[in-house]
Amino acid sequence: MTNIRTILQRAARDLNISGSPSPRLDAELLLMHALKIDRLQLCTHPERELTEEEAAAFVQRVERRSLGEPVAYIIGEKEFWSLRFEVDREVLIPRPETECLIEELLRFYRPPGEGLRILDIGTGSGAIGVVLARELPAARVAATDISAGALSVARRNALAHGVADRMDFFQGDLLAAVSGNFDIICSNPPYIPDVPYGLLPAGIRDFEPRGALIAGPDGLDFHRRIIREGVHRLKAGGRIFLEIGEGQRDRVEALFREEGGYRDIDCRKDYGGTDRVASARKKETR
């Protein structure tokens, strides 16, 4: 028998040795999941004894983490926008920096978003689309993904967060599966160049879906297509918001200019100071 304090200390030590960048936090999240308790219970009952079954379940989770598997996949969820989203290996794990895309979009569109039609391309877990449906409760969100498995996860997240009745899901390549025009197009598309892929941390390279990460020699294959196709699918005056990677701002802004149908081209930095969200507005027709 062992208690919470002791087994946490041991697990944090082992995870530190295996290379986890946040061993104590990882151990706490894995133990809360194994014991089905919250952080308050974890912190206020450090002397609680674990049963043999509970200890074995926790050790199994720690072993998976020691091999590099992300905590989010082990526990099956990730917090985003202060909401819990189901995740599995069919979808990219939502990142905090993607919240900047939502913040930037909401600078221009305030609740309730009456009559807005929003398109979330490459929805993955549905995190962006679900949050927008919650923040703009009078809007309707279409979410696309080429992966049937990802769409299944996204549908469950929409249902869990009470917005399934205002979201439509389409399987297809980028915009191919949806019809009509939109007030807003948004996406966190793949943006990692082919060559640096092998240099990514093992937890990303070996576990997260490659198709949600890699985007050609310069990492902009999907941005080119979305910018090119999106100008024909935005309503006049509609806006497009795209997450970008480090060092891609100048090229993405050039893609908007070269297309010719956009104005008000801009870029927002994330809280780490990295250019993160490129945006533009479709020119009004006369």
Backbone as numpy.savetxt, mean C-alpha at the origin, in Angstrom:
# Nx Ny Nz CAx CAy CAz Cx Cy Cz
7.40 -23.76 31.18 6.55 -22.56 31.18 7.44 -21.31 31.18
6.96 -20.28 30.51 7.67 -19.01 30.48 6.64 -17.89 30.44
7.07 -16.70 30.82 6.11 -15.59 30.83 6.37 -14.63 29.67
5.49 -13.65 29.55 5.56 -12.70 28.45 6.89 -11.97 28.43
7.32 -11.46 29.59 8.55 -10.67 29.64 9.75 -11.49 29.14
9.87 -12.70 29.64 11.03 -13.52 29.31 11.05 -13.93 27.84
9.91 -14.36 27.34 9.89 -14.84 25.96 10.06 -13.70 24.97
9.58 -12.49 25.34 9.79 -11.32 24.49 11.27 -10.96 24.41
11.94 -10.97 25.56 13.36 -10.65 25.59 14.16 -11.63 24.74
13.82 -12.90 24.85 14.54 -13.93 24.10 14.29 -13.77 22.60
13.04 -13.51 22.23 12.71 -13.37 20.82 13.35 -12.13 20.21
13.34 -11.02 20.94 13.96 -9.79 20.44 15.45 -9.99 20.22
16.10 -10.73 21.11 17.52 -11.01 20.95 17.77 -11.84 19.69
16.96 -12.88 19.51 17.14 -13.75 18.35 16.86 -12.99 17.05
15.84 -12.15 17.04 15.52 -11.39 15.83 16.59 -10.35 15.53
17.18 -9.81 16.55 18.29 -8.86 16.34 19.48 -9.57 15.69
19.77 -10.77 16.14 20.86 -11.55 15.57 20.58 -11.90 14.12
19.31 -12.17 13.81 18.96 -12.57 12.44 18.88 -11.38 11.49
18.98 -10.15 12.02 19.05 -8.98 11.16 17.81 -8.14 11.07
16.81 -8.38 11.90 15.61 -7.54 11.87 15.97 -6.10 12.26
15.47 -5.11 11.51 15.75 -3.72 11.87 14.94 -3.24 13.08
13.92 -3.99 13.47 13.09 -3.60 14.61 12.73 -4.84 15.43
13.71 -5.46 16.05 13.48 -6.76 16.69 12.47 -6.74 17.83
12.51 -5.71 18.67 11.57 -5.68 19.80 10.13 -5.49 19.31
9.95 -4.56 18.39 8.60 -4.33 17.85 8.09 -5.57 17.14
8.94 -6.20 16.34 8.53 -7.43 15.66 8.08 -8.48 16.66
8.86 -8.66 17.71 8.53 -9.67 18.71 7.20 -9.36 19.38
6.97 -8.09 19.68 5.71 -7.71 20.33 4.51 -7.98 19.42
4.62 -7.60 18.15 3.52 -7.81 17.21 3.23 -9.30 17.03
4.28 -10.09 16.93 4.10 -11.52 16.75 3.50 -12.17 17.99
3.88 -11.71 19.18 3.33 -12.28 20.41 1.87 -11.87 20.58
1.55 -10.63 20.29 0.15 -10.21 20.38 -0.72 -11.04 19.45
-0.20 -11.33 18.27 -0.95 -12.14 17.32 -1.11 -13.57 17.82
-0.03 -14.15 18.33 -0.08 -15.53 18.81 -1.03 -15.70 19.99
-1.04 -14.68 20.88 -1.86 -14.77 22.09 -3.25 -14.16 21.92
-3.46 -13.49 20.76 -4.74 -12.81 20.51 -5.04 -11.77 21.58
-4.04 -10.95 21.88 -4.20 -9.89 22.87 -3.77 -8.57 22.24
-4.12 -7.45 22.88 -3.72 -6.14 22.37 -2.50 -5.64 23.13
-2.01 -4.46 22.72 -0.79 -3.94 23.33 -0.98 -3.63 24.82
-2.15 -3.15 25.19 -2.39 -2.85 26.60 -2.24 -4.11 27.45
-2.82 -5.20 26.99 -2.69 -6.46 27.73 -1.25 -6.94 27.76
-0.55 -6.74 26.66 0.84 -7.15 26.60 1.68 -6.40 27.63
1.44 -5.10 27.75 2.27 -4.25 28.61 1.90 -4.35 30.09
0.64 -4.63 30.36 0.18 -4.62 31.76 0.26 -5.99 32.43
0.54 -7.04 31.65 0.61 -8.38 32.25 1.88 -9.10 31.82
3.06 -8.50 32.10 4.32 -9.12 31.65 4.62 -10.45 32.33
3.98 -10.71 33.49 4.24 -11.96 34.21 3.31 -13.08 33.80
2.41 -12.80 32.88 1.48 -13.85 32.44 2.24 -15.04 31.86
1.90 -16.23 32.32 2.54 -17.45 31.84 1.89 -17.91 30.53
2.72 -18.36 29.60 2.22 -18.91 28.34 2.05 -20.42 28.47
1.01 -20.93 27.85 0.87 -22.39 27.77 1.89 -22.92 26.76
2.08 -24.21 26.76 3.01 -24.81 25.80 2.56 -24.53 24.37
1.26 -24.60 24.14 0.72 -24.35 22.80 0.95 -22.90 22.38
0.75 -21.96 23.29 0.97 -20.55 22.97 2.44 -20.27 22.69
3.29 -20.83 23.49 4.73 -20.63 23.29 5.17 -21.20 21.95
4.66 -22.37 21.61 5.03 -23.01 20.34 4.55 -22.17 19.16
3.33 -21.63 19.27 2.80 -20.80 18.19 3.64 -19.54 18.00
4.08 -18.96 19.11 4.91 -17.76 19.03 6.28 -18.08 18.43
6.89 -19.15 18.87 8.21 -19.54 18.36 8.14 -19.77 16.85
7.07 -20.39 16.40 6.92 -20.63 14.96 6.87 -19.33 14.18
6.20 -18.33 14.73 6.14 -17.02 14.07 7.50 -16.33 14.07
8.21 -16.44 15.17 9.55 -15.85 15.26 10.50 -16.51 14.27
10.39 -17.81 14.11 11.25 -18.50 13.15 10.99 -18.00 11.73
9.72 -17.80 11.39 9.41 -17.27 10.06 10.00 -15.88 9.87
9.90 -15.05 10.90 10.47 -13.70 10.81 11.99 -13.77 10.71
12.61 -14.69 11.39 14.06 -14.83 11.34 14.55 -15.17 9.94
13.69 -15.80 9.15 14.04 -16.15 7.77 13.75 -15.02 6.80
13.29 -13.88 7.33 13.10 -12.70 6.50 11.67 -12.39 6.13
10.72 -13.26 6.44 9.34 -13.01 6.06 8.81 -11.78 6.80
8.20 -10.84 6.09 7.68 -9.64 6.75 6.63 -9.96 7.82
6.64 -9.19 8.89 5.68 -9.38 9.97 4.25 -9.32 9.45
3.99 -8.39 8.52 2.63 -8.22 8.01 2.09 -9.50 7.39
2.93 -10.24 6.68 2.47 -11.50 6.09 2.28 -12.57 7.15
3.09 -12.55 8.17 2.97 -13.56 9.23 1.67 -13.38 10.01
1.34 -12.13 10.34 0.13 -11.89 11.13 -1.09 -11.61 10.25
-0.85 -11.42 8.94 -1.96 -11.28 8.01 -2.61 -9.92 7.97
-1.91 -8.88 8.46 -2.51 -7.55 8.43 -1.43 -6.48 8.53
-1.81 -5.26 8.10 -0.91 -4.11 8.19 -1.75 -2.87 8.44
-1.28 -2.01 9.35 -1.99 -0.76 9.60 -1.65 0.26 8.53
-2.68 0.95 8.06 -2.52 2.01 7.06 -3.64 3.01 7.28
-3.27 4.29 7.39 -4.26 5.34 7.65 -5.04 5.04 8.94
-4.36 4.46 9.91 -4.94 4.07 11.21 -6.04 3.02 11.08
-6.02 2.28 9.99 -6.96 1.19 9.77 -6.16 -0.10 9.58
-6.76 -1.22 9.93 -6.11 -2.50 9.73 -6.55 -3.10 8.39
-5.58 -3.45 7.56 -5.85 -4.04 6.27 -5.32 -5.46 6.22
-6.15 -6.36 5.75 -5.71 -7.72 5.51 -4.67 -7.72 4.39
-3.60 -8.46 4.57 -2.60 -8.62 3.51 -2.17 -10.08 3.46
-1.79 -10.52 2.27 -1.12 -11.80 2.10 -0.13 -11.64 0.95
0.48 -12.73 0.53 1.55 -12.61 -0.46 1.05 -12.33 -1.87
-0.26 -12.19 -2.02 -0.81 -11.75 -3.30 -0.69 -10.24 -3.48
-0.43 -9.51 -2.39 -0.46 -8.05 -2.45 0.80 -7.44 -1.84
1.13 -6.26 -2.32 2.20 -5.48 -1.73 1.76 -4.99 -0.35
2.67 -4.99 0.60 2.35 -4.48 1.93 2.24 -2.95 1.86
1.14 -2.36 2.31 1.01 -0.89 2.28 2.11 -0.22 3.09
2.67 0.87 2.52 3.73 1.61 3.17 3.22 2.94 3.71
3.82 3.43 4.79 3.39 4.73 5.34 3.50 5.87 4.34
4.53 5.84 3.47 4.71 6.95 2.54 3.57 7.07 1.54
2.84 5.98 1.31 1.71 6.04 0.40 0.58 6.89 0.97
0.56 7.06 2.27 -0.44 7.95 2.87 -0.30 9.37 2.34
0.91 9.74 1.91 1.12 11.08 1.34 0.29 11.28 0.07
0.10 10.22 -0.70 -0.72 10.32 -1.90 -2.15 10.68 -1.52
-2.67 10.04 -0.50 -4.03 10.33 -0.06 -4.12 11.74 0.50
-3.14 12.14 1.30 -3.14 13.49 1.84 -3.12 14.54 0.73
-2.32 14.30 -0.29 -2.23 15.25 -1.39 -3.55 15.33 -2.15
-4.15 14.18 -2.41 -5.43 14.16 -3.11 -6.50 14.91 -2.31
-6.51 14.72 -1.01 -7.53 15.36 -0.18 -7.32 16.85 -0.01
-6.19 17.37 -0.47 -6.02 18.83 -0.49 -6.96 19.47 -1.52
-7.30 18.70 -2.54 -8.11 19.23 -3.64 -9.58 18.80 -3.56
-9.83 17.69 -2.89 -11.19 17.14 -2.85 -11.57 16.89 -1.39
-12.57 17.63 -0.93 -12.98 17.53 0.46 -14.28 16.75 0.59
-14.51 16.16 1.74 -15.76 15.43 1.97 -16.98 16.33 1.75
-18.11 15.76 1.30 -18.29 14.31 1.10 -17.87 13.81 -0.28
-17.42 14.68 -1.17 -17.02 14.24 -2.50 -18.20 13.89 -3.38
-19.25 14.66 -3.26 -20.48 14.40 -4.01 -20.22 14.27 -5.50
-20.65 13.13 -6.07 -20.58 12.92 -7.51 -19.22 12.55 -8.05
-18.19 12.48 -7.21 -16.85 12.16 -7.71 -16.76 10.70 -8.15
-16.09 10.49 -9.26 -15.78 9.14 -9.74 -14.27 8.98 -9.71
-13.81 8.01 -8.92 -12.38 7.83 -8.65 -11.93 6.49 -9.20
-10.74 6.46 -9.80 -10.15 5.22 -10.29 -8.84 4.97 -9.56
-8.74 3.82 -8.90 -7.52 3.39 -8.22 -6.91 2.25 -9.04
-5.80 2.53 -9.71 -5.18 1.57 -10.61 -4.14 0.74 -9.87
-4.22 -0.59 -10.03 -3.29 -1.47 -9.32 -3.57 -1.47 -7.84
-4.80 -1.72 -7.48 -5.26 -1.48 -6.10 -4.59 -2.37 -5.06
-4.13 -3.57 -5.44 -3.48 -4.45 -4.47 -4.41 -4.80 -3.33
-4.03 -4.44 -2.12 -4.85 -4.71 -0.93 -6.10 -3.85 -0.88
-6.18 -2.85 -1.77 -7.31 -1.92 -1.75 -7.12 -0.76 -0.81
-5.93 -0.62 -0.22 -5.72 0.39 0.82 -6.07 1.79 0.35
-5.58 2.20 -0.81 -5.84 3.56 -1.29 -7.33 3.74 -1.57
-7.91 2.84 -2.33 -9.31 2.96 -2.70 -10.25 2.93 -1.50
-9.97 2.04 -0.55 -10.82 1.93 0.64 -10.75 3.21 1.46
-9.55 3.74 1.67 -9.41 4.97 2.44 -10.14 6.12 1.75
-10.00 6.24 0.44 -10.68 7.32 -0.28 -12.20 7.17 -0.19
-12.68 5.94 -0.26 -14.12 5.73 -0.12 -14.61 6.12 1.27
-13.79 5.93 2.28 -14.16 6.34 3.63 -14.08 7.86 3.80
-13.04 8.46 3.24 -12.83 9.90 3.42 -13.77 10.73 2.56
-14.21 10.17 1.44 -15.11 10.87 0.52 -16.37 10.02 0.37
-17.23 10.05 1.36 -18.34 9.10 1.43 -19.42 9.25 0.37
-19.39 10.33 -0.41 -20.35 10.47 -1.49 -19.74 10.14 -2.85
-18.48 9.71 -2.85 -17.79 9.36 -4.09 -17.98 7.87 -4.39
-17.71 7.50 -5.63 -17.70 6.09 -6.02 -16.31 5.75 -6.55
-15.78 4.61 -6.10 -14.40 4.23 -6.40 -14.38 2.96 -7.24
-13.69 3.03 -8.36 -13.40 1.84 -9.17 -11.96 1.43 -8.90
-11.74 0.15 -8.66 -10.40 -0.35 -8.34 -10.03 -1.47 -9.30
-8.85 -1.36 -9.92 -8.43 -2.37 -10.87 -7.15 -3.05 -10.41
-6.99 -4.29 -10.82 -5.73 -5.00 -10.61 -5.70 -6.16 -11.60
-4.51 -6.49 -12.03 -4.37 -7.61 -12.96 -4.44 -8.95 -12.24
-4.27 -8.92 -10.92 -4.23 -10.14 -10.11 -5.58 -10.44 -9.47
-6.12 -11.62 -9.78 -7.38 -12.03 -9.16 -7.22 -12.20 -7.65
-6.05 -12.71 -7.24 -5.80 -12.88 -5.81 -5.79 -11.56 -5.07
-5.17 -10.54 -5.67 -5.15 -9.22 -5.04 -6.55 -8.65 -4.93
-7.35 -8.81 -5.96 -8.72 -8.28 -5.93 -9.55 -8.96 -4.85
-9.31 -10.23 -4.59 -10.03 -10.92 -3.52 -9.71 -10.28 -2.17
-8.42 -9.97 -1.96 -8.02 -9.31 -0.72 -8.65 -7.93 -0.64
-8.62 -7.18 -1.73 -9.17 -5.82 -1.74 -10.67 -5.84 -1.45
-11.38 -6.78 -2.01 -12.83 -6.87 -1.75 -13.10 -7.13 -0.27
-12.32 -8.01 0.33 -12.52 -8.29 1.76 -12.22 -7.07 2.61
-11.21 -6.30 2.22 -10.90 -5.09 2.98 -12.00 -4.04 2.81
-12.56 -3.92 1.62 -13.67 -2.99 1.41 -14.86 -3.38 2.27
-15.13 -4.66 2.34 -16.24 -5.15 3.16 -15.97 -4.90 4.64
-14.74 -5.17 5.08 -14.38 -5.00 6.49 -14.50 -3.55 6.94
-14.26 -2.61 6.02 -14.28 -1.20 6.38 -15.55 -0.49 5.92
-16.55 -1.25 5.54 -17.87 -0.70 5.31 -18.05 0.13 4.05
-17.23 -0.11 3.02 -17.34 0.69 1.80 -17.57 -0.17 0.56
-17.84 -1.44 0.74 -18.00 -2.33 -0.41 -19.14 -1.91 -1.33
-20.14 -1.24 -0.78 -21.28 -0.82 -1.60 -20.95 0.37 -2.49
-19.80 1.01 -2.26 -19.41 2.16 -3.09 -18.11 1.93 -3.84
-17.71 0.65 -3.92 -16.52 0.29 -4.67 -16.85 -0.78 -5.70
-16.24 -0.64 -6.86 -16.37 -1.63 -7.93 -14.98 -2.14 -8.27
-14.86 -3.46 -8.45 -13.56 -4.07 -8.67 -13.50 -4.71 -10.06
-12.38 -4.48 -10.75 -12.23 -4.94 -12.12 -10.86 -5.59 -12.29
-10.85 -6.80 -12.86 -9.59 -7.45 -13.16 -9.16 -7.10 -14.57
-7.96 -6.57 -14.69 -7.46 -6.20 -16.00 -6.18 -5.40 -15.90
-5.59 -5.14 -17.04 -4.32 -4.43 -17.13 -4.55 -2.92 -17.09
-4.17 -2.29 -15.99 -4.30 -0.84 -15.80 -5.73 -0.38 -16.05
-5.98 0.40 -17.12 -7.32 0.97 -17.35 -8.17 0.12 -18.28
-7.65 -1.00 -18.75 -8.32 -1.75 -19.81 -9.69 -2.29 -19.41
-9.89 -2.57 -18.15 -11.13 -3.24 -17.73 -12.25 -2.28 -17.34
-11.97 -0.97 -17.29 -12.99 -0.02 -16.86 -13.42 0.86 -18.03
-14.62 1.38 -17.93 -15.15 2.24 -18.98 -15.51 3.60 -18.39
-15.69 4.57 -19.27 -16.09 5.90 -18.83 -14.91 6.75 -18.39
-15.24 7.97 -17.97 -14.23 8.92 -17.53 -14.33 9.18 -16.03
-13.24 9.69 -15.47 -13.13 9.83 -14.03 -12.71 11.25 -13.64
-13.13 11.63 -12.45 -12.68 12.92 -11.89 -11.27 12.81 -11.35
-10.93 11.62 -10.85 -9.63 11.39 -10.21 -9.09 10.03 -10.65
-7.83 10.01 -11.04 -7.10 8.77 -11.25 -5.93 8.77 -10.28
-5.77 7.69 -9.54 -4.66 7.60 -8.61 -4.05 6.20 -8.68
-2.78 6.12 -8.34 -2.12 4.82 -8.40 -0.80 4.86 -7.64
-0.49 3.75 -7.01 0.86 3.47 -6.52 1.40 2.34 -7.38
1.85 2.66 -8.59 2.28 1.61 -9.53 3.67 1.10 -9.18
4.06 -0.04 -9.74 5.45 -0.47 -9.58 6.39 0.62 -10.09
7.52 0.84 -9.36 8.44 1.87 -9.84 9.91 1.55 -9.54
10.21 0.28 -9.29 11.60 -0.10 -9.06 12.22 -0.57 -10.38
13.36 -0.02 -10.78 14.04 -0.47 -12.01 14.46 -1.93 -11.91
14.60 -2.58 -13.06 14.94 -4.00 -13.09 16.24 -4.32 -12.37
17.30 -3.57 -12.66 18.62 -3.92 -12.15 18.71 -3.85 -10.63
18.23 -2.77 -9.97 18.36 -2.71 -8.50 17.50 -3.72 -7.76
16.61 -4.46 -8.46 15.73 -5.39 -7.78 16.51 -6.40 -6.94
17.62 -6.89 -7.49 18.41 -7.86 -6.75 19.08 -7.31 -5.52
19.12 -5.99 -5.41 19.75 -5.35 -4.26 18.75 -5.03 -3.15
17.48 -5.30 -3.40 16.46 -5.02 -2.38 16.65 -5.92 -1.17
16.17 -5.48 0.00 16.21 -6.36 1.18 15.49 -7.67 0.89
15.99 -8.74 1.47 15.42 -10.06 1.20 13.95 -10.14 1.56
13.54 -9.42 2.60 12.14 -9.45 3.01 11.21 -8.92 1.94
11.71 -8.03 1.10 10.92 -7.52 -0.03 11.11 -8.41 -1.24
12.36 -8.66 -1.59 12.68 -9.40 -2.82 12.13 -10.83 -2.80
12.20 -11.49 -1.66 11.86 -12.91 -1.61 10.40 -13.18 -1.24
9.67 -12.15 -0.81 8.31 -12.42 -0.32 7.22 -11.59 -1.00
7.50 -10.34 -1.32 6.45 -9.51 -1.91 6.36 -9.76 -3.41
5.16 -9.58 -4.00 4.97 -9.93 -5.42 5.82 -9.07 -6.35
6.65 -9.72 -7.14 7.56 -9.01 -8.04 6.80 -8.07 -8.98
5.63 -8.54 -9.44 4.86 -7.73 -10.38 4.36 -6.43 -9.81
4.33 -6.31 -8.49 3.90 -5.07 -7.85 5.07 -4.14 -7.56
6.28 -4.55 -7.97 7.48 -3.78 -7.64 8.26 -3.31 -8.87
8.40 -4.19 -9.86 9.34 -3.95 -10.96 8.66 -3.30 -12.15
9.36 -2.32 -12.76 8.75 -1.55 -13.84 9.75 -1.14 -14.91
10.52 -2.10 -15.43 11.38 -1.82 -16.56 12.71 -1.20 -16.19
13.52 -0.86 -17.20 14.89 -0.39 -16.97 15.00 0.84 -16.08
14.06 1.78 -16.21 14.12 3.00 -15.39 13.03 3.07 -14.34
12.23 1.99 -14.21 11.18 1.95 -13.20 9.93 2.74 -13.55
9.81 3.17 -14.80 8.69 4.05 -15.17 7.78 3.48 -16.25
7.88 2.18 -16.52 7.02 1.59 -17.56 5.54 1.85 -17.30
5.11 1.69 -16.06 3.69 1.86 -15.74 3.29 3.32 -15.70
4.17 4.18 -15.24 3.88 5.61 -15.23 3.65 6.11 -16.66
4.47 5.66 -17.60 4.30 6.08 -18.99 2.91 5.72 -19.51
2.51 4.49 -19.24 1.21 4.04 -19.75 0.06 4.74 -19.06
0.14 4.90 -17.75 -0.95 5.55 -17.03 -1.10 7.00 -17.46
0.03 7.70 -17.62 -0.02 9.10 -18.05 -0.56 9.20 -19.47
-0.12 8.31 -20.34 -0.58 8.34 -21.73 -2.06 7.99 -21.86
-2.48 6.92 -21.19 -3.86 6.48 -21.30 -4.80 7.30 -20.42
-4.25 7.78 -19.30 -5.09 8.49 -18.34 -5.65 9.79 -18.86
-4.91 10.48 -19.71 -5.39 11.77 -20.21 -6.68 11.61 -21.00
-6.91 10.42 -21.56 -8.14 10.16 -22.33 -9.27 9.66 -21.44
-8.97 9.38 -20.18 -9.98 8.83 -19.27 -10.31 9.76 -18.11
-9.65 10.92 -18.08 -9.98 11.94 -17.09 -11.02 12.90 -17.68
-11.92 13.34 -16.83 -12.81 14.42 -17.23 -12.01 15.72 -17.33
-12.48 16.67 -18.09 -11.80 17.97 -18.18 -11.65 18.55 -16.78
-10.44 18.95 -16.43 -10.18 19.49 -15.10 -9.92 18.43 -14.05
-10.03 17.14 -14.43 -9.75 16.07 -13.49 -8.28 15.96 -13.17
-7.97 15.30 -12.08 -6.58 15.22 -11.61 -6.09 13.79 -11.51
-4.78 13.64 -11.70 -4.13 12.34 -11.59 -3.03 12.44 -10.54
-2.92 11.42 -9.70 -1.95 11.37 -8.61 -1.20 10.04 -8.69
0.13 10.09 -8.80 0.94 8.90 -8.93 2.07 8.89 -7.92
2.21 7.78 -7.19 3.38 7.65 -6.33 4.61 7.39 -7.20
5.74 7.97 -6.80 6.98 7.79 -7.54 8.10 7.42 -6.59
9.21 6.94 -7.16 10.37 6.58 -6.36 11.42 7.67 -6.35
12.41 7.47 -5.52 13.48 8.46 -5.38 14.18 8.70 -6.72
14.37 9.95 -7.07 15.08 10.30 -8.29 14.25 10.28 -9.55
12.94 10.05 -9.44 12.10 9.93 -10.63 11.29 11.18 -10.95
11.35 12.19 -10.09 10.50 13.36 -10.26 10.67 14.02 -11.63
11.89 14.34 -12.00 12.11 15.10 -13.24 11.57 14.35 -14.45
11.81 13.05 -14.50 11.36 12.28 -15.66 9.85 12.16 -15.70
9.21 11.97 -14.54 7.75 11.86 -14.52 7.10 13.19 -14.90
7.63 14.28 -14.40 7.10 15.58 -14.78 7.27 15.81 -16.28
8.39 15.34 -16.84 8.61 15.46 -18.28 7.58 14.63 -19.05
7.23 13.45 -18.53 6.22 12.62 -19.19 4.87 13.33 -19.24
4.51 14.01 -18.16 3.27 14.80 -18.16 3.33 15.90 -19.22
4.44 16.60 -19.27 4.57 17.71 -20.24 4.55 17.18 -21.68
5.24 16.09 -21.92 5.32 15.54 -23.27 3.96 15.05 -23.77
3.12 14.58 -22.86 1.79 14.12 -23.28 0.96 15.27 -23.82
1.11 16.46 -23.25 0.49 17.65 -23.79 -0.91 17.96 -23.30
-1.54 17.00 -22.62 -2.91 17.24 -22.19 -3.05 17.62 -20.73
-1.92 17.86 -20.07 -1.94 18.14 -18.64 -1.44 19.55 -18.33
-1.88 20.06 -17.18 -1.40 21.33 -16.65 -1.23 21.17 -15.14
-0.77 22.21 -14.48 -0.61 22.20 -13.02 0.19 20.99 -12.54
1.27 20.70 -13.24 2.12 19.55 -12.88 2.90 19.89 -11.60
2.88 18.96 -10.65 3.48 19.26 -9.35 4.00 17.97 -8.73
4.75 18.12 -7.65 5.27 16.95 -6.92 5.33 17.28 -5.45
4.91 16.34 -4.63 4.95 16.49 -3.17 5.98 15.54 -2.58
6.70 16.03 -1.60 7.66 15.20 -0.88 6.96 14.44 0.24
7.54 13.28 0.62 7.04 12.58 1.79 7.70 13.17 3.03
7.42 12.61 4.19 7.92 13.19 5.43 9.41 12.93 5.65
9.99 12.10 4.79 11.43 11.90 4.84 12.17 12.80 3.88
11.43 13.67 3.17 12.05 14.61 2.25 12.27 14.07 0.84
11.73 12.89 0.54 11.87 12.30 -0.79 10.67 12.66 -1.66
10.91 13.05 -2.91 9.82 13.29 -3.85 8.97 12.03 -3.94
7.66 12.15 -3.69 6.85 10.95 -3.53 5.57 10.93 -4.37
4.91 12.06 -4.56 3.62 12.05 -5.27 3.66 13.06 -6.40
3.61 12.57 -7.63 3.52 13.44 -8.80 2.05 13.59 -9.16
1.66 14.81 -9.51 0.25 15.04 -9.84 0.14 16.02 -11.00
-1.00 16.00 -11.64 -1.28 16.92 -12.74 -2.78 17.02 -12.93
-3.18 18.04 -13.68 -4.60 18.27 -13.95 -4.82 18.25 -15.45
-5.90 17.61 -15.89 -6.20 17.60 -17.31 -6.66 18.97 -17.76
-6.14 19.40 -18.90 -6.53 20.70 -19.43 -8.01 20.70 -19.79
-8.65 21.84 -19.52 -10.05 21.98 -19.89 -10.16 22.19 -21.40
-11.16 21.58 -22.00 -11.40 21.77 -23.42 -12.21 23.04 -23.63
-12.01 23.67 -24.75 -12.74 24.91 -25.07 -13.70 24.68 -26.23
